[in-house]
């Protein structure tokens, strides 16, 4: 910790790891490839994970799946399109009603 003096006799978690845990792991064979121990290795692994995880939540990135070319239309054009769609729906409902009537007869 920069700027703060650690009182004498106080052991931090990092000190405990360096003095007690890491030597025991090395003795057990965890200090050789493919297993490596070290703060730099842990930081590199953390950075690699962060590079995969955090872009998912970055809302500043443009959506790559967004529909391109979506434009606003004039209200009159929207109304005409809605009436056209409504006419198609009514035509299809008429066909379905005729089929139902035919089957029930």
Helices and strands as residue ranges (DSSP letters): H 13-16, I 17-21, H 22-27, H 39-53, G 54-57, H 75-104
